Amino acid sequence: MADFEYFRAEESDQFSFFRIPKALFTEKEFASLSTDAKLLYGILLDRISLSKKNGWIDSEGYVYIIYTIAELQELLRMFFCTVCTTWGSSIRARLSLYALFLFDL
């Protein structure tokens, strides 16, 4: 097992992080949403900056996200069906992200 040390002040900004809105944990309407779904939402939010950089914006000004299911499977270490089910629960919780998933079967 790796030996992890505490961070020194000059080292504290060396990592990148996924940002997950606190409301997903504190608001009652998201209480039934799984932690996996909240994490997936944070990962998709992170992709927005790349989408804007690539000009993936629709005619109404909405930024859309392109992610393959395979990319999410690898990142989250989940099976295909689990990724799809997790995203489905996010949609049912009315989390508004304009995402396009590519199925590379």
C-alpha positions in Angstrom: 0.0 0.0 0.0 1.3 3.5 -0.9 2.4 5.8 1.9 0.4 9.1 1.6 1.7 12.2 3.4 -0.2 15.3 4.3 -0.2 18.2 1.9 2.1 21.1 2.3 0.7 24.5 1.4 2.7 24.7 -1.9 1.4 21.3 -2.9 -2.3 21.9 -2.3 -3.1 23.1 -5.8 -1.4 20.4 -7.8 -4.4 18.2 -8.4 -7.5 18.7 -10.5 -10.9 17.9 -9.1 -14.5 17.3 -10.2 -16.9 19.9 -8.8 -20.2 18.6 -7.6 -22.9 21.1 -6.6 -23.6 21.0 -2.8 -27.3 21.2 -3.6 -27.2 17.6 -4.7 -26.3 16.6 -1.2 -28.3 19.2 0.8 -31.6 19.7 -1.1 -34.5 17.4 -0.3 -35.4 16.9 -4.0 -32.1 15.1 -4.6 -32.1 12.9 -1.5 -33.0 9.8 -3.4 -30.3 10.3 -6.0 -27.5 7.8 -5.6 -23.9 9.0 -4.9 -22.9 7.5 -8.2 -25.4 9.7 -10.0 -24.2 12.7 -8.2 -20.6 11.9 -9.1 -21.6 11.3 -12.8 -23.3 14.7 -12.8 -20.0 16.3 -11.6 -18.0 14.5 -14.2 -20.4 15.8 -16.9 -20.2 19.3 -15.5 -16.5 19.1 -15.8 -16.8 18.3 -19.6 -18.7 21.6 -20.2 -15.5 23.6 -20.5 -14.2 21.3 -23.2 -17.6 21.5 -25.0 -17.5 25.3 -24.9 -13.9 25.3 -26.2 -15.0 23.0 -29.1 -18.0 25.2 -29.9 -20.6 22.5 -29.1 -23.4 25.0 -28.5 -26.8 24.6 -30.0 -28.9 27.3 -31.8 -30.4 28.4 -28.5 -27.1 28.9 -26.8 -27.1 25.7 -24.7 -23.8 23.9 -24.3 -24.0 20.2 -25.0 -21.7 17.5 -23.8 -20.4 14.5 -25.8 -19.2 11.5 -23.8 -19.0 7.9 -24.8 -20.5 5.3 -22.6 -17.1 3.5 -22.8 -15.3 6.6 -21.5 -17.6 6.7 -18.5 -17.4 3.0 -17.9 -13.6 3.3 -17.8 -13.6 6.4 -15.6 -16.2 5.2 -13.1 -15.3 1.5 -13.3 -18.9 0.6 -14.0 -20.6 -1.8 -16.4 -22.5 -0.4 -19.4 -25.9 -1.0 -17.8 -24.9 0.7 -14.6 -23.7 3.8 -16.4 -27.0 4.0 -18.3 -29.1 3.4 -15.2 -27.1 6.0 -13.3 -27.7 8.6 -16.0 -31.4 7.6 -16.1 -31.8 8.4 -12.4 -30.2 11.8 -13.0 -32.7 12.6 -15.7 -35.6 11.5 -13.4 -34.2 13.8 -10.7 -34.5 16.7 -13.3 -30.8 17.5 -13.4 -30.5 19.7 -16.4 -27.5 18.8 -18.6 -27.7 18.6 -22.3 -25.7 15.4 -22.8 -25.1 13.3 -25.8 -23.8 9.8 -25.1 -22.2 7.9 -27.9 -22.7 4.1 -27.9 -19.5 2.6 -29.3 -20.7 -1.0 -29.5 
